[in-house]
């Protein structure tokens, strides 16, 4: 997001550096994505011979030839035509002295392997951008420049932007979709968005340069072709300058979308109560009081955080917000994502959010892997008679926020000199604990977990330390120790158990 001053000064910006030094962005690779059609052919020609604004701080300027590299993806969808496209791009690159990388991918087979989720158009797009990112990274390493300084340049035009606007409107979308194609997203830049397809074709004709035509662009079975050949001609009859007016509209919507996204990001951080790789928990009561325009975005961001590939529609977001308003219930979302309101929190979980712990021995001293992200470590410590061991244990647990505990070694069955071992497992049905602070009163472990508001879906991932596979509970990690294992003023040897992140 930019301030007014930054936005309108960007095109005039110049880097001032000590004599003899060159900004990495002015040496970094520039990958041109070239299919062989008129627009991408014009991109290659203009990059080699004219000034382009690739958002590197120089505004519209010539790009050093040694930075340029062409990438062409042969999707293998059009037989001989695809082979001829490949040869055309290679020859044109040679003509301008620009290195060219060709990638061949059987997009149809790749799409078919994804079943109902396989769409050749979407798969082809994913393949192109993945290949461009890989090439940009490799070239950055070869040239000794930061990856972030590289540019991936596409040939999207004002026509593409207008068509995408209508395509997204037809499908149904929000401000982000109506923003259409952004001028820049991370390393991807689109310097031709202010040019129309007709203008680029005319520029090529004046230079005597031909280009390749893709017959599938005429097939109105595809939504883009339908918009291009059926919708846009009608719109242009009412407004011949619709490309320019829509481009301005998209810029405005893009700026406003960026502002709302920043506001939603801050709100999501404020509402976050728990998070892991596959789970997000938000304060449901505060979310329901949030302005709906921000709440929608927060829910969308939370879902995409746990499942980036989820294909979300407005109805999915509204369903989740209805759950939040009611204060209970659950709903299944795309890509096996579960949304559930429990204990005043909105839990968003991916299918892999909770993997049950497998039982394992913990050697003392030693360590045991709980899962891919956590390790449980154990050691034996001696406490001198001049120390207040009870106060030490209390402050230790507070400092570690429940992720470490000091227990009486003898009560745990651990010999101070030779050590021993403990059993770590997931909570078991019917298991009983005497929670610390309840003076020996017993309680079902399931009731304890319910009291501290750990949802049932997360309980299989809560480690429980026992004396042995059939022995007493010593510590429910992050929740409570057992009264029978607590340190006392007479304790001289303690077992320290600590959960630490790994990976």
C-alpha positions in Angstrom: 0.0 0.0 0.0 1.4 3.4 -1.0 0.8 6.9 0.2 -0.2 9.5 -2.4 3.3 10.9 -2.4 5.0 7.5 -2.8 2.6 6.4 -5.5 3.0 9.4 -7.8 6.7 9.9 -7.1 7.6 6.3 -7.9 7.9 6.8 -11.6 10.4 9.6 -11.0 12.5 7.8 -8.4 16.2 7.4 -8.9 18.7 5.5 -6.8 21.7 7.4 -5.6 24.6 5.1 -4.7 28.3 5.5 -4.1 30.4 5.7 -7.2 31.1 2.3 -8.7 28.3 0.5 -7.0 25.2 -0.8 -8.9 21.9 -1.4 -7.3 21.1 -5.2 -7.4 17.7 -4.4 -9.0 19.5 -3.0 -12.0 21.5 -6.2 -12.5 18.8 -8.8 -11.6 17.3 -11.1 -14.2 14.2 -10.1 -16.2 12.2 -13.2 -17.4 9.9 -12.5 -20.3 7.0 -14.9 -20.6 6.5 -15.3 -24.4 3.9 -17.6 -26.0 4.4 -16.4 -29.5 1.1 -14.5 -29.8 1.0 -10.8 -30.8 1.0 -9.4 -27.3 4.0 -11.5 -26.0 5.9 -11.1 -29.3 5.5 -7.3 -28.8 6.7 -7.7 -25.3 9.9 -9.4 -26.4 10.5 -6.8 -29.2 9.8 -3.8 -26.9 12.0 -5.2 -24.1 14.9 -5.6 -26.5 14.6 -2.3 -28.3 12.6 0.2 -26.3 11.9 1.5 -22.8 9.6 -0.4 -20.4 8.6 0.3 -16.8 9.3 -3.0 -14.9 8.8 -1.3 -11.5 12.5 -1.3 -10.5 12.5 2.3 -9.4 13.6 3.8 -12.7 10.3 4.4 -14.3 10.1 3.8 -18.1 13.7 2.9 -19.1 15.8 0.6 -21.3 16.5 -2.8 -19.8 20.2 -4.0 -20.1 20.3 -6.8 -22.7 22.3 -9.1 -20.4 19.4 -9.1 -17.9 16.8 -10.4 -20.3 15.8 -14.1 -20.6 12.8 -15.5 -22.6 10.7 -18.4 -21.2 8.3 -20.3 -23.4 6.0 -23.1 -22.2 4.9 -25.7 -24.7 1.6 -27.0 -23.2 1.5 -29.8 -25.8 -2.2 -29.1 -26.4 -2.1 -28.2 -30.0 0.1 -30.7 -31.7 2.1 -29.3 -34.6 1.0 -25.8 -33.9 2.5 -25.9 -30.4 5.8 -27.2 -31.9 5.8 -24.3 -34.4 5.0 -21.8 -31.6 8.1 -23.1 -29.8 10.3 -22.8 -32.9 9.0 -19.3 -33.6 9.8 -18.0 -30.1 13.3 -19.6 -30.2 14.0 -18.0 -33.5 12.7 -14.6 -32.4 14.8 -14.7 -29.3 17.9 -15.6 -31.3 17.2 -12.7 -33.6 17.4 -10.2 -30.7 20.3 -12.1 -28.9 18.2 -13.0 -25.9 18.7 -16.4 -24.2 15.6 -18.6 -24.4 14.4 -21.4 -22.2 11.8 -23.9 -23.4 9.7 -26.0 -21.1 7.5 -28.8 -22.4 4.6 -29.9 -20.1 1.7 -32.3 -20.9 -0.9 -30.0 -19.4 -3.8 -32.2 -20.5 -2.4 -35.3 -18.7 -1.6 -33.1 -15.6 -5.1 -31.8 -15.5 -6.6 -35.2 -15.9 -4.6 -36.5 -13.0 -6.3 -34.0 -10.8 -9.8 -35.4 -11.6 -12.7 -33.0 -11.1 -10.3 -30.3 -9.8 -8.3 -30.4 -13.1 -9.0 -27.5 -15.4 -6.5 -27.2 -18.3 -6.6 -23.4 -18.4 -5.9 -23.2 -14.6 -3.3 -25.9 -14.7 -1.5 -24.3 -17.6 -1.4 -21.0 -15.7 0.0 -22.7 -12.7 2.7 -24.4 -14.8 3.7 -21.2 -16.5 4.1 -19.2 -13.3 5.9 -22.1 -11.5 8.4 -22.4 -14.3 8.9 -18.7 -14.4 9.6 -18.6 -10.6 12.0 -21.4 -10.9 13.9 -19.8 -13.8 14.0 -16.5 -12.0 15.5 -18.1 -8.9 18.1 -20.0 -10.9 19.2 -16.9 -12.8 19.3 -14.9 -9.6 21.7 -17.4 -8.1 23.9 -17.4 -11.3 24.0 -13.6 -11.4 24.5 -13.2 -7.6 21.4 -11.0 -7.1 18.6 -11.3 -4.5 15.6 -13.4 -5.7 13.3 -10.5 -4.7 15.1 -8.2 -7.2 14.2 -10.4 -10.2 11.3 -9.6 -12.5 8.9 -11.9 -14.2 7.3 -9.9 -17.0 4.0 -10.8 -18.7 2.3 -9.4 -21.8 -1.1 -8.6 -20.3 -2.7 -5.7 -22.0 -5.6 -3.3 -21.4 -7.8 -5.8 -23.3 -6.8 -8.6 -20.9 -7.6 -6.4 -18.0 -11.1 -5.5 -19.3 -11.9 -9.1 -20.2 -10.8 -10.3 -16.8 -13.0 -7.6 -15.1 -16.1 -8.9 -16.9 -15.1 -12.6 -16.5 -14.8 -12.1 -12.7 -18.1 -10.1 -12.6 -19.9 -13.0 -14.5 -18.5 -15.6 -12.1 -19.3 -13.4 -9.0 -16.5 -11.7 -7.1 -15.5 -9.0 -4.6 -13.2 -6.0 -4.9 -10.1 -8.1 -5.4 -11.7 -9.8 -8.5 -13.0 -6.6 -9.9 -9.5 -5.1 -9.5 -8.7 -7.5 -12.3 -5.1 -7.9 -13.3 -2.7 -5.9 -11.0 0.2 -4.0 -12.4 2.5 -5.8 -10.1 2.2 -8.8 -7.7 5.5 -9.5 -5.9 8.0 -10.2 -8.7 5.5 -10.3 -11.5 5.1 -7.1 -13.5 2.9 -6.2 -16.4 4.2 -3.1 -18.2 1.8 -3.3 -21.2 -1.5 -2.8 -19.2 -1.9 0.6 -20.7 -1.6 -0.7 -24.3 -4.4 -2.3 -26.3 -4.0 -5.4 -28.3 -4.7 -3.4 -31.5 -1.9 -0.9 -30.6 0.6 -3.7 -30.2 -0.4 -5.4 -33.4 0.1 -2.2 -35.3 3.5 -1.7 -33.7 4.5 -5.1 -34.9 3.2 -4.5 -38.4 5.2 -1.3 -38.6 8.4 -3.3 -37.8 7.4 -6.0 -40.3 7.2 -8.6 -37.6 4.7 -11.5 -37.8 3.3 -13.4 -34.8 1.5 -16.7 -34.1 -2.2 -17.1 -33.8 -3.9 -19.6 -31.4 -7.1 -21.0 -32.9 -8.4 -21.8 -29.4 -8.7 -18.0 -28.8 -11.8 -18.1 -31.1 -13.6 -20.9 -29.2 -16.3 -19.1 -27.2 -16.7 -22.3 -25.1 -14.0 -20.7 -23.0 -15.2 -17.8 -20.9 -12.4 -15.5 -21.9 -13.1 -16.0 -25.6 -16.8 -15.5 -24.9 -16.2 -12.2 -23.2 -13.7 -11.2 -26.0 -15.9 -12.0 -28.9 -19.5 -11.6 -27.6 -19.4 -9.2 -24.7 -16.6 -6.6 -25.5 -17.9 -5.7 -29.0 -21.3 -4.8 -27.5 -19.7 -2.8 -24.7 -17.4 -0.9 -27.1 -20.5 0.2 -29.1 -21.6 2.2 -26.1 -18.1 3.3 -25.1 -15.3 3.1 -27.6 -12.9 4.1 -24.8 -14.0 1.3 -22.4 -10.5 -0.1 -22.2 -9.1 3.1 -20.8 -12.0 3.8 -18.4 -12.0 0.2 -17.1 -8.2 0.4 -16.5 -8.7 3.5 -14.4 -11.5 1.7 -12.5 -9.3 -1.3 -11.9 -6.5 0.9 -10.5 -8.9 2.5 -8.1 -10.3 -0.8 -7.0 -6.8 -2.2 -6.6 -5.7 0.6 -4.3 -8.9 0.3 -2.2 -8.6 -3.5 -2.0 -5.0 -3.1 -0.8 -6.2 -0.7 1.9 -9.0 -3.0 3.1 -6.6 -6.0 3.0 -4.2 -4.2 5.3 -7.0 -3.3 7.7 -8.2 -7.0 7.7 -4.7 -8.2 8.4 -4.4 -6.0 11.5 -7.9 -7.2 12.6 -7.0 -10.8 12.1 -3.8 -10.4 14.2 -6.0 -8.8 17.0 -8.5 -11.6 16.9 -6.0 -14.5 16.7 -6.0 -16.7 19.8 -4.3 -19.8 18.6 -2.6 -20.8 15.4 -0.6 -23.7 13.9 0.3 -24.8 10.4 -3.2 -26.3 9.9 -5.4 -24.5 12.4 -6.4 -20.9 13.2 -8.6 -19.9 16.1 -10.2 -16.5 16.2 -12.2 -14.7 18.9 -15.7 -15.3 17.7 -17.4 -12.7 19.9 -15.1 -9.9 18.7 -15.4 -11.1 15.1 -19.2 -10.9 15.2 -18.8 -7.2 16.3 -16.4 -6.4 13.5 -17.6 -4.5 10.4 -18.9 -7.1 7.9 -16.6 -5.8 5.1 -13.6 -6.5 7.3 -15.0 -9.7 8.8 -15.5 -11.3 5.4 -11.9 -10.7 4.6 -10.7 -12.0 8.0 -12.6 -15.3 7.5 -11.2 -15.6 3.9 -7.7 -14.9 5.1 -8.0 -17.5 7.9 -9.2 -20.2 5.6 -6.5 -19.5 3.0 -3.9 -19.6 5.8 -4.6 -23.2 6.6 -5.5 -24.2 3.0 -4.0 -21.9 0.4 -5.5 -24.0 -2.5 -9.1 -23.7 -1.2 -11.5 -22.3 -3.9 -13.7 -20.0 -2.0 -17.0 -18.4 -3.0 -19.0 -15.7 -1.3 -21.5 -18.3 0.0 -18.7 -20.1 1.9 -17.7 -17.0 3.7 -21.3 -16.0 4.5 -22.0 -19.5 5.9 -19.0 -19.2 8.3 -20.2 -15.7 9.4 -23.7 -17.1 10.1 -22.1 -19.7 12.4 -20.2 -16.9 14.2 -23.4 -14.9 14.6 -25.3 -17.9 16.1 -22.3 -18.8 18.3 -22.2 -22.5 17.6 -22.2 -25.1 14.9 -19.8 -26.3 12.1 -19.6 -26.4 8.4 -17.5 -28.2 5.8 -15.6 -26.0 3.3 -13.7 -26.7 0.1 -10.4 -28.7 0.3 -11.7 -30.6 3.5 -11.5 -27.4 5.6 -13.7 -27.5 8.7 -15.0 -24.3 10.4 -16.4 -24.7 13.9 -17.5 -22.4 16.7 -16.6 -23.7 20.2 -15.8 -22.1 23.5 -16.3 -18.6 22.0 -13.7 -19.2 19.3 -14.0 -19.8 15.6 -11.7 -22.7 14.7 -10.6 -23.1 11.0 -8.9 -26.4 10.5 -7.4 -28.1 7.5 -7.9 -31.9 7.1 -4.3 -32.5 8.5 -4.7 -30.2 11.5 -4.7 -32.8 14.2 -2.7 -36.0 13.9 -3.0 -38.3 16.9 0.2 -38.9 18.8 1.7 -42.3 18.8 2.8 -43.8 22.1 6.5 -43.5 22.7 9.1 -43.9 25.5 10.9 -40.9 26.8 14.3 -41.7 28.2 15.3 -39.5 31.2 17.6 -37.7 30.6 16.9 -37.6 26.8 14.2 -36.6 24.3 11.3 -37.9 22.3 9.8 -36.6 19.1 6.1 -35.8 19.6 5.3 -34.9 16.0 6.9 -33.1 13.0 6.9 -29.8 14.9 7.6 -30.6 18.6 10.0 -32.5 20.8 9.8 -33.3 24.5 13.0 -33.1 26.4 13.8 -34.4 29.9 16.6 -33.9 32.4 17.2 -34.5 36.1 18.3 -31.6 38.3 19.5 -31.4 41.9 18.0 -28.7 44.1 20.1 -27.6 47.2 18.5 -27.4 50.6 18.8 -23.6 50.6 16.4 -23.4 47.6 12.7 -23.0 47.8 11.9 -25.7 45.3 8.1 -25.2 45.5 8.5 -21.5 44.5 11.0 -22.5 41.9 8.5 -24.9 40.3 5.8 -22.3 40.3 7.8 -19.6 38.6 9.3 -22.1 36.1 5.8 -23.1 34.9 4.8 -19.5 34.6 7.9 -18.5 32.7 7.4 -21.3 30.2 3.7 -20.6 29.9 2.8 -24.2 30.6 5.2 -25.8 28.1 7.7 -26.9 30.8 7.2 -28.4 34.3 9.3 -29.4 37.3 8.2 -32.7 38.9 9.5 -34.7 41.9 11.9 -37.3 40.4 11.1 -40.0 43.0 7.3 -39.6 42.5 7.9 -40.0 38.7 9.9 -43.3 39.4 13.1 -41.7 38.1 16.4 -42.7 39.8 18.5 -39.5 40.3 21.7 -41.3 39.4 20.7 -43.9 36.8 17.7 -42.1 35.2 14.8 -44.0 33.8 12.0 -43.6 31.3 8.5 -42.3 31.0 5.6 -43.1 28.6 4.1 -40.3 26.4 0.8 -40.9 24.6 -2.4 -39.2 23.5 -5.3 -38.9 26.0 -7.0 -42.3 26.5 -10.7 -42.9 27.0 -11.6 -43.1 30.8 -8.2 -41.8 31.9 -8.1 -40.1 35.3 -5.9 -37.4 36.7 -5.6 -35.7 40.1 -5.1 -32.1 38.9 -2.5 -30.1 40.8 -4.3 -27.7 43.1 -7.3 -29.9 43.7 -5.7 -31.6 46.8 -5.9 -35.1 45.6 -9.4 -35.1 44.1 -9.5 -37.1 40.9 -11.1 -36.1 37.6 -11.6 -37.6 34.2 -9.0 -36.3 31.8 -11.7 -35.6 29.2 -13.4 -33.3 31.8 -10.2 -31.5 32.4 -9.6 -30.9 28.7 -13.2 -29.7 28.4 -12.7 -27.3 31.3 -9.7 -25.7 29.6 -11.7 -25.4 26.4 -9.6 -27.7 24.2 -11.9 -28.7 21.3 -12.4 -32.4 20.8 -10.9 -32.3 17.4 -7.5 -31.1 18.9 -7.3 -33.5 21.9 -5.6 -36.3 20.1 -2.5 -34.0 19.7 -2.3 -33.2 23.4 0.7 -35.1 24.9 0.2 -36.9 28.2 3.2 -38.1 30.2 2.7 -41.3 32.3 4.9 -43.4 34.6 4.5 -46.3 32.1 1.9 -47.3 29.4 -0.6 -48.4 32.2 0.7 -46.0 34.9 -0.4 -42.8 36.5 -0.7 -39.5 34.6 2.2 -37.2 35.6 1.6 -34.2 33.3 -0.9 -33.1 30.6 1.4 -31.0 28.5 0.3 -27.3 28.5 -2.6 -28.0 30.8 -1.9 -29.4 34.3 0.5 -31.6 36.3 -0.7 -34.3 38.6 -0.9 -33.6 42.3 0.9 -36.8 43.1 4.0 -35.8 41.1 4.3 -32.2 42.4 7.5 -31.0 44.1 7.4 -30.5 47.9 9.7 -28.7 50.3 11.4 -32.1 50.8 12.1 -32.6 47.1 15.8 -32.6 46.3 15.8 -34.1 42.8 13.4 -32.9 40.1 12.6 -34.0 36.6 12.3 -31.1 34.1 10.1 -31.8 31.1 10.0 -29.2 28.3 8.3 -29.1 24.9 10.4 -27.3 22.3 9.6 -26.6 18.6 11.6 -28.5 15.9 12.1 -28.1 12.2 
